[in-house]
Amino acid sequence: MPHANHLGQPIGAPLAGWKPPPHPPREALAGRSCRLEPLEAAKHARELFDANALDADGALWTYLPYGPFESFEAYEAWVKDAAAGADPLFFAIVDTQSGKAAGVASLMRIFPALGSIEVGHINYAPPLQQTVAASESMYLLMKRAFELGYRRYEWKCDAFNAKSRQAAQRLGFSYEGLFRQHTIYKGRTRDTAWYSVIDSEWPALREAFERWLDPANFDAQGRQLRRLSELTGPLLKQRG
């Protein structure tokens, strides 16, 4: 039920005692299958460039505002620039088994005063795609945001990026709508699909992730016994 002011008008619930969370620290996050390390050109650029090179047709870059990079030097320069900022705050995703970086992701559009934060610039090289590490990396970033005290965790993507939209819902993000002609990149217009998880939804979603990530959910060959979407699907407020 909505709250009401002294005029009887419906208003949002009061946030008694709520305090803005801190800015996410530039600290590593460790899981079973992956480790998220603050992005560093000297440490990660070469491994990431080599992993990205396995994407021969360049499909990785279609829906990102930069890339593909024709040379290591060009990519290294991009990594140096990306690593220097605090928003977006970039992480390299390091596969625990291989010990090599095979993807990046960031926390971005960080608004502590509003309790809002977004995950973005997600780029999985072929060795990381469709792996437990890819999903666990998203869990670790979401967990960091909510444990810091953020109220809202966002995912946005090009409306034509079907894989990103499917991934958002598999990871428990509820669809919120379409922003038409939201931005321009690579000389073309972009309609943006918006998704989010809010703090009241996090406990159930955290349990779903932990059940899926439990080693007991995988057989001797590493195949999942229960899909993550089976656990997160019932938690979605809206699909799209």
C-alpha positions in Angstrom: 0.0 0.0 0.0 1.3 3.5 -0.8 2.0 6.0 1.9 0.2 9.3 1.9 1.2 12.8 2.9 -0.9 15.2 4.9 -2.9 16.1 1.8 -3.8 12.5 1.2 -1.6 12.2 -1.8 0.2 8.9 -2.4 4.0 9.2 -1.9 6.9 6.8 -1.6 7.8 5.0 1.6 10.1 7.0 4.0 13.7 5.9 4.3 14.2 6.4 8.0 17.8 5.7 9.0 19.0 5.1 5.4 22.5 6.3 4.7 24.3 6.6 1.4 26.7 3.7 0.8 30.4 4.3 0.2 31.9 4.2 -3.3 33.0 0.7 -4.2 36.6 0.1 -3.2 39.2 -0.9 -5.8 39.6 -4.3 -4.2 39.7 -7.8 -5.6 36.7 -10.2 -5.3 37.3 -13.9 -5.0 34.9 -16.8 -5.9 35.4 -20.5 -6.5 35.7 -20.3 -10.3 37.0 -16.8 -10.8 38.7 -13.8 -9.3 37.8 -10.2 -10.1 41.0 -8.1 -10.0 41.1 -4.3 -10.4 42.0 -3.8 -14.0 45.7 -3.1 -14.6 47.3 -2.8 -18.1 50.6 -4.3 -17.1 49.0 -7.3 -15.5 46.0 -8.0 -17.7 46.2 -6.3 -21.1 48.2 -9.0 -22.9 46.1 -11.9 -21.6 42.8 -10.1 -22.4 44.0 -9.1 -25.9 45.0 -12.7 -26.7 41.7 -14.1 -25.3 39.7 -11.5 -27.3 41.7 -12.4 -30.5 40.0 -15.8 -30.4 36.8 -14.0 -31.4 37.8 -14.1 -35.1 34.7 -12.3 -36.5 34.7 -9.5 -33.9 31.2 -10.1 -32.6 32.4 -9.3 -29.1 32.4 -5.6 -30.0 29.2 -5.1 -31.9 27.3 -3.7 -28.9 30.2 -1.9 -27.1 31.0 1.7 -27.8 34.6 0.9 -28.6 36.6 -1.9 -30.4 37.5 -4.0 -32.1 41.2 -3.2 -31.6 43.5 -4.0 -34.5 46.7 -4.0 -32.4 47.8 -4.8 -28.9 49.1 -1.3 -28.6 45.7 0.1 -29.3 44.0 -2.2 -26.8 46.7 -1.6 -24.2 46.0 2.1 -24.5 42.3 1.5 -24.0 43.0 -0.6 -20.9 45.3 2.0 -19.4 42.6 4.6 -19.8 39.8 2.4 -18.5 41.9 1.3 -15.5 42.6 4.9 -14.4 39.0 5.8 -13.7 36.8 5.3 -10.6 33.5 5.4 -12.5 33.4 3.1 -14.4 35.4 1.0 -12.0 36.8 -1.8 -14.1 37.7 -5.4 -13.1 39.5 -8.1 -15.0 37.8 -11.5 -14.7 40.5 -14.1 -14.0 39.6 -17.8 -14.5 40.7 -19.7 -11.4 41.6 -22.9 -13.3 43.8 -21.2 -16.0 44.9 -18.3 -13.9 44.4 -16.0 -16.9 42.2 -13.0 -17.5 39.5 -13.7 -20.0 37.0 -10.9 -19.6 36.2 -7.5 -18.1 33.3 -5.9 -16.3 32.7 -2.7 -14.4 30.6 -1.0 -11.7 29.5 2.3 -13.2 27.0 5.2 -13.0 27.7 5.1 -9.3 25.4 7.4 -7.3 25.8 6.8 -3.6 23.4 9.6 -2.7 20.7 7.7 -4.6 21.9 4.2 -3.6 22.0 3.4 -7.3 24.8 1.5 -9.3 25.1 -0.3 -12.6 27.0 -3.2 -14.0 28.3 -2.6 -17.5 31.1 -2.8 -20.0 30.8 -6.6 -19.7 33.0 -8.3 -22.3 33.6 -12.1 -22.1 36.3 -13.5 -24.5 35.5 -16.9 -25.9 37.2 -18.9 -23.2 35.0 -17.3 -20.6 31.7 -17.5 -22.4 29.0 -19.8 -21.1 31.2 -20.8 -18.1 30.5 -20.9 -14.3 33.1 -18.2 -13.9 31.2 -15.9 -16.2 28.0 -16.2 -14.0 29.9 -16.1 -10.7 31.6 -12.9 -11.7 28.2 -11.3 -12.0 27.2 -12.7 -8.7 30.3 -11.3 -7.0 29.8 -7.8 -8.3 26.1 -7.8 -7.4 27.0 -9.1 -3.9 29.5 -6.3 -3.5 27.0 -3.6 -4.4 24.3 -4.8 -2.0 26.6 -5.5 0.8 27.9 -2.0 0.6 24.3 -0.8 1.0 23.2 0.1 -2.5 19.4 0.0 -3.1 19.3 -0.5 -6.8 21.5 -2.5 -9.2 21.0 -1.8 -12.9 21.7 -3.5 -16.2 21.3 -1.7 -19.5 21.9 -2.8 -23.0 21.1 -2.1 -26.7 17.6 -3.3 -27.3 18.9 -5.4 -30.3 21.4 -7.2 -28.1 19.3 -10.4 -27.5 22.1 -12.2 -25.7 22.5 -9.4 -23.2 18.8 -9.2 -22.6 18.6 -13.0 -22.0 21.6 -12.9 -19.7 20.1 -10.1 -17.6 16.9 -12.1 -16.9 18.9 -15.3 -16.3 20.9 -13.4 -13.7 17.7 -12.2 -12.0 17.3 -8.7 -13.4 13.7 -7.7 -14.0 12.8 -5.8 -17.1 11.7 -2.2 -16.6 11.2 -0.9 -20.1 12.6 0.6 -23.3 14.2 4.0 -23.6 13.8 5.0 -27.3 16.6 6.8 -29.0 18.4 6.8 -25.7 21.9 7.3 -27.1 24.2 7.3 -30.1 27.3 5.1 -30.5 29.4 4.0 -33.4 27.4 6.4 -35.6 24.0 4.7 -35.0 21.1 5.2 -32.8 20.4 3.0 -29.8 17.2 2.1 -28.0 18.2 0.9 -24.5 16.5 -1.9 -22.6 16.6 -1.3 -18.8 16.7 -4.0 -16.1 17.3 -3.9 -12.3 17.5 -5.7 -9.0 16.5 -3.9 -5.9 17.7 -4.5 -2.3 14.5 -6.2 -1.2 14.9 -8.8 -3.9 18.6 -9.5 -3.1 18.2 -12.0 -0.3 16.1 -14.4 -2.4 18.4 -13.9 -5.5 21.5 -14.4 -3.4 20.1 -17.7 -2.2 19.3 -18.7 -5.8 22.9 -17.9 -6.9 24.4 -19.8 -3.9 22.2 -22.9 -4.6 23.3 -22.8 -8.3 27.0 -22.3 -7.5 27.1 -25.0 -4.9 29.5 -27.8 -6.0 26.7 -30.3 -5.4 24.8 -28.7 -8.3 27.5 -30.0 -10.8 28.3 -33.5 -11.8 31.8 -35.1 -12.1 32.1 -33.6 -15.6 31.2 -30.1 -14.4 27.7 -30.1 -15.9 25.0 -28.3 -14.1 22.2 -30.3 -12.6 19.8 -27.4 -12.3 19.9 -24.3 -14.5 20.3 -20.9 -12.9 17.3 -19.7 -14.8 15.1 -22.3 -13.0 16.1 -20.6 -9.8 16.0 -17.0 -10.8 13.0 -17.1 -13.2 10.3 -17.2 -10.4 11.9 -14.1 -8.8 11.5 -11.9 -11.9 8.9 -9.1 -11.6 8.7 -8.6 -15.3 10.1 -10.2 -18.5 11.2 -8.4 -21.6 
